[in-house]
Amino acid sequence: MDKTGKFSWSIMNRFLSLLPSMDPDLVIGPMQGEDAAVIRFKDGFLVTHVDPITTGVKKAGYLAVHVASNDIAVRGVTPKWFMPVVLIPRHYSVEEAEELFSDMGKALSEIRGVAIGGHTEVTPGLDRPIIAMTVIGYTNGRVISTRDAGEGDYVVVIGRIGGEGAGVIAWDFGDKLLGKVPRDVIEHARSFIYDVSIVKTALAIKDYVNTMHDATEGGILQALREVASASKKDIVVLDKAFYIDEEVKRITSAVNVDPLRLLSSGCIVATVAPGYLDSLLNELKKHGIRHSVVGRVTRGEGRVIIKGDSGETITIIDSDITDEIYKLWNK
């Protein structure tokens, strides 16, 4: 392989063509931008998702719960049942493995989730733990999909851009920051790991949005790309509309990574029809949730078009983004 991170969707479609995935009760199955499956079940829907944590170490257990939960919550559904697969390196002690479970327990308690099973083993060939978390929710109400962004929708970014990535860097690559970033900034950035859940936010705004999407691998720009691609629309955004915390800027600048292309769990991309924009913004203000209106959805073919102040096109994103965090792991 000549890259790390996700495969392109052209390759993934080749892989998925080898797997049976047709079922009359499968409402949303494997497709670009749709991170959680939706299954018709009795008088409602089961919504399920699985996500691995492969690029964080110190707080992998905590991240595993919240990162997976977020992809259920952006469906407008409460995440409830969890099954972790925990792969432990041979050099880990029992105490280090126990810390992973302690962190998972902390995260589950925060969102009232329940562990219902899973698998744990010591796996040869690993240099860090890997946790793949499956999460399930159920609803008999509306289920939000990524593909329903409408032409003319406003695009709203909610939460801290690059916060998860900055937190991972502060925990796992702190040695690269020393001498470049003050210790108090590093310590503060580590707290960003505990701010990655969007469950409460997503459930609070679900009645106002056409789509919601959690910004994970590839950061906010990849999340925009996935909404655009799934909806078969273009998204036009202003370069200076993205607000990035000063701490995130300092952490990412010190290790030469782009915060817009960096792990951003805890950050939602939402599209909202013009008639609901004020209601959405009022709801966010009421709860004190950071947000910015960054652009609009237009007719197009799945691209993200970044514009400058004078309306000039700075960048067109028409292919998937490799997350900046891999630059550090590859080194």
Stockholm file with secondary structure:
# STOCKHOLM 1.0

chainA/1-331         MDKTGKFSWSIMNRFLSLLPSMDPDLVIGPMQGEDAAVIRFKDGFLVTHVDPITTGVKKAGYLAVHVASNDIAVRGVTPKWFMPVVLIPRHYSVEEAEELFSDMGKALSEIRGVAIGGHTEVTPGLDRPIIAMTVIGYTNGRVISTRDAGEGDYVVVIGRIGGEGAGVIAWDFGDKLLGKVPRDVIEHARSFIYDVSIVKTALAIKDYVNTMHDATEGGILQALREVASASKKDIVVLDKAFYIDEEVKRITSAVNVDPLRLLSSGCIVATVAPGYLDSLLNELKKHGIRHSVVGRVTRGEGRVIIKGDSGETITIIDSDITDEIYKLWNK
#=GR chainA/1-331 SS CCCCSCCCHHHHHHHHTTSCCCCTTEEECSBTTBCSEEEEETTEEEEEEEEEECSCCTTHHHHHHHHHHHHHHTTTCCEEEEEEEEEECTTCCHHHHHHHHHHHHHHHHHHTCEECCCEEEECTTCSSCEEEEEEEEEESSCCCCGGGCCTTCEEEEESCTTHHHHHHHHHHSHHHHTTTSCHHHHHHHHGGGGGCCCHHHHHHHTTTCSEEEECCTTHHHHHHHHHHHHHTEEEEEEGGGCCCCHHHHHHHHHTTCCGGGSCCTTCEEEEECGGGHHHHHHHHHHTTCCEEEEEEEEESSSCEEEECTTSCEEEEECSCCCCTHHHHHHC
#=GC SS_cons         CCCCSCCCHHHHHHHHTTSCCCCTTEEECSBTTBCSEEEEETTEEEEEEEEEECSCCTTHHHHHHHHHHHHHHTTTCCEEEEEEEEEECTTCCHHHHHHHHHHHHHHHHHHTCEECCCEEEECTTCSSCEEEEEEEEEESSCCCCGGGCCTTCEEEEESCTTHHHHHHHHHHSHHHHTTTSCHHHHHHHHGGGGGCCCHHHHHHHTTTCSEEEECCTTHHHHHHHHHHHHHTEEEEEEGGGCCCCHHHHHHHHHTTCCGGGSCCTTCEEEEECGGGHHHHHHHHHHTTCCEEEEEEEEESSSCEEEECTTSCEEEEECSCCCCTHHHHHHC
//
